[in-house]
């Protein structure tokens, strides 16, 4: 996993696909979407007609489970 510090600000933040792949995830876009379909990575939310993003807390929780040895 890539190391990245996330500051808690009290404001809900979102990550777009490119940012997730560039800064947090050690796999490709096709693997990301395969994991979303399989339910092993958090599902994104639609913020608008052409905007899909992941909630920061969902991603942080998933990353924490991975570092603790969890698989989903």
C-alpha positions as CSV (number, residue, x, y, z in Angstrom):
1,X,0.0,0.0,0.0
2,X,1.1,3.5,-0.6
3,X,1.6,5.6,2.5
4,X,-0.4,8.7,2.7
5,X,-1.5,10.9,5.7
6,X,-5.1,11.9,5.8
7,X,-6.1,14.7,8.1
8,X,-9.4,14.7,9.8
9,X,-11.2,18.0,9.1
10,X,-14.8,17.3,10.1
11,X,-15.8,17.9,6.4
12,X,-16.7,14.9,4.3
13,X,-14.3,14.6,1.4
14,X,-14.4,12.5,-1.7
15,X,-11.8,11.0,-4.0
16,X,-12.1,10.7,-7.7
17,X,-10.9,7.5,-9.5
18,X,-7.6,9.0,-10.7
19,X,-6.7,10.4,-7.3
20,X,-7.4,7.0,-5.6
21,X,-5.2,5.2,-8.1
22,X,-2.4,7.8,-8.1
23,X,-2.2,8.3,-4.3
24,X,-3.7,5.3,-2.4
25,X,-4.2,2.1,-4.4
26,X,-1.5,-0.2,-5.8
27,X,-3.6,-1.5,-8.6
28,X,-5.2,-0.6,-11.9
29,X,-8.6,1.0,-12.7
30,X,-9.8,-2.3,-14.1
31,X,-8.9,-4.1,-10.8
32,X,-10.6,-1.3,-8.8
33,X,-13.9,-1.7,-10.7
34,X,-13.7,-5.5,-10.5
35,X,-13.3,-5.2,-6.7
36,X,-16.2,-2.8,-6.5
37,X,-18.4,-5.2,-8.5
38,X,-17.3,-8.1,-6.2
39,X,-18.1,-6.0,-3.1
40,X,-14.4,-6.2,-1.9
41,X,-13.9,-2.4,-2.3
42,X,-16.4,0.3,-1.3
43,X,-18.8,1.4,-3.9
44,X,-18.6,4.9,-5.2
45,X,-21.3,7.5,-5.0
46,X,-22.7,9.7,-7.8
47,X,-22.2,13.4,-7.0
48,X,-23.6,14.5,-10.3
49,X,-24.5,13.2,-13.8
50,X,-20.8,12.9,-14.7
51,X,-19.1,12.7,-11.3
52,X,-18.4,9.5,-9.5
53,X,-16.3,9.5,-6.3
54,X,-15.5,7.6,-3.2
55,X,-16.1,8.8,0.3
56,X,-12.9,9.4,2.1
57,X,-14.0,7.5,5.2
58,X,-15.0,4.5,3.2
59,X,-11.5,4.4,1.6
60,X,-9.7,5.0,4.9
61,X,-11.7,2.2,6.6
62,X,-10.9,-0.2,3.7
63,X,-7.2,0.7,3.8
64,X,-7.1,0.2,7.6
65,X,-8.7,-3.3,7.2
66,X,-6.1,-4.2,4.6
67,X,-3.2,-3.2,6.9
68,X,-4.8,-5.1,9.8
69,X,-4.9,-8.2,7.6
70,X,-8.6,-8.0,6.6
71,X,-9.6,-9.0,3.1
72,X,-12.7,-6.9,2.3
